Amino acid sequence: MATTKVGRETTYTGALVKVRALENVISLIAREETPTLDIVGFGSYPEGPVTNTKFEWLEDELIPYKDAINETNGIGSTDTTFAVDHAAYFVLGAILKVEDELMWVTGIDPSNNELHVVRGYAGTTAATHANDTEVKMVGIARVEGSSPGVARQVVTTQPWNTVQIFSDVVEITGSEAAMREYGVEDVLNYRMDKRMREMKILMELSLLHGKRYLPSDNTTARTTGGLDQFVTDADDWGTGQVLYTDIRDAFKNAYDRVGAAHQPDTLIMNSTNKQALTAEFVYQGDPSTAQYRPVRSDRAERIAGGTITRLEFDFGVLDIVLDHLLGDNLVWLINSEYVMSTWLRGRELGEFDATIPGVDHTRRRVLGELGWVVKNEKCHVKLYT
């Protein structure tokens, strides 16, 4: 039976089916930034792409010029033989400075890490020195007609990593592909674009937290090591948020190890730690709440509030990177020149047809095989709580 309506037709009582007023755009809300990965870049390893799932690089360093006393009870003022941590650092004729005393090396026993010395050299006063006191080589003085001595060399190291397969898939039926959708002209391409963005986020998380694993067979997946795999200098800042003094001390330690040419240049932290750091410099209402006043700004306009984008110290500069993928308990100081990525040759991140012939579907796979190169671990610092 026909349904009949009587009277004026309105938008509430109309007998026809109305066209929906649905916006033809999908608003995607997502934290898709990958700031640390953006610094490192894809394929930034100059020797890549690599040609093996396991890849290595070479590292070398200069022979250290200082060490430390390794005697439980220290050394007395008359001791002419004592142990150090690494006797091979030193050469015959080396002049040592131990606190205010100079010593002259007359013999070296690398197997026992012992030095034979003349005490109170060049008119200095022989004194007692505690265990772990620094022993610094400040010169070499050989007598006339001396033999060349024993050559020394640092053994090069071969750090290694492995590539990791990152993969995801999109699949729709033939019917779904045939239908028209609000906000999307091509459902498959729309889904693929999202998978690519999600994959980039997972790759950055691998850089920040990844641990290297190379199984003995194909029953378990291999994983590439990131910063957490290679950086061994880890400093605990205690409780709460990281403080300026924590960053300063960690940066100084790196400078003391590797010098200005190789020290960190980038500070990576999340919004919680960044806010706490800014609060130490930019006061909130009461100027006394800011512990450190010197903030330089080149902006002329009048703007309320403030932020810190760079920290300058007596020994260098750190640019601050805000990264939402880090937790509250972790901050990285890295030398960005020594952190790189490499693809396995021919396995760059891409889209591949994975449709099975004869099946009523279309399937595409996102796949890439990526590895991280973190060189010279002494140039980076992990701060954590």
Steps between C-alpha positions, in 0.01 A plus 500: 500500500634845413592726795339842454589822685265797511600866528802715432821311436792604725854369557354302791198349322624473142409185316823481298839365608735791566857514369740485795708811560817309580832672444690331221832521685629280782684694769786283622614577855834338566838565660697411191809714561829311509749777588796279590461292184472823301843601632656164419325454166438191291801349325743746661782244542755601234613139442147369455279339393662200665525164325472268799241466775790538746720801436805643676701820514849587624588725793834617630624750757819662620699341780385665825751727673365444851405210725460435873688332786372149561629419850246429775705688760639758261876560472748634751756773441784248448323246277667482160275229355122518500205371300275705280185404311672486159879497500503466118386863473849614606847501338855491628614848592149626560472784750204442728312757703329353806344782697797738565771239449681418176633150428717364220422155355801265485319172438160360403350159580181479289417146612468617863397858413795634697721806452857541625575866569739753642313684776512873567628570149638842402511632855137419592419341834417131520172451683238239581215456252168324552354226285327628182706821499547624145834426331549738208779482243622858442798430276770256394869543588752249366872492573756542224573183304188323625339211311168562320298317763188292440238603245139538613172495311132503578311197375221610266152378590225377271159585647217333315127505458234320303215614281140454609197429282223752559171391344125554503211420267178652360223284356153577363243291313395567143163624626663750735717629216193547280302704753513878524615633839457838663833679545706247305531458126712184526465297820805286431731797444361673806576197718847464346583862578408441865711183519800692364465766769460239770807314373711815526397540865597137574836554332576799722402301809746235385771766478426626852454164675603215268715210618707297254409134454632264234348152534671185378214401268189636330254393771550830685513852359819705520493855640728796446661672797441871554641754742422280798715223352818698442511787751661374821538835678179500704447754779215476752361846582301376797133590545265747334586671172848547363670825610735739329781389730444134402534589133799725562689231694426230242609732219820586682583134548460442126718802425770369735494163319495603136560876475314779322524345152310184596279590797117489481323772303134403555284461811186286452222517760123479531258779591502429875877535533510787251240691703696443821821619334334812362357580844854520637569794268165663424324613817131445552360828642757537778855554362643324805359168373757493218830366627699606194436843350720534189267433207596657166228575247533661158126564470386863513122455530325482836409138577389356831674192634821348375679184399852363484618363166876487560731463797845658500773386735864588552593200288237500224141530382202262502201549269179374663269263313150447639394138443165364621618142444730516804371429850545717808786280622739537205704777337764457229809708427628396158753609242267497199793458259563150637143366491389369159264258332553253218277283288580151388569534129178492299287492816418867545160572657239452229163364399462154349205319343410203722171408331438125464381412148142376492408641842239778514723756664777750446793486742807717522797469732716774647852363542851629563819354649684759707796512737654768723864607512600657834869584481741600776282426801716723720353799313147437632337499845184336634333684789234301683315462826 
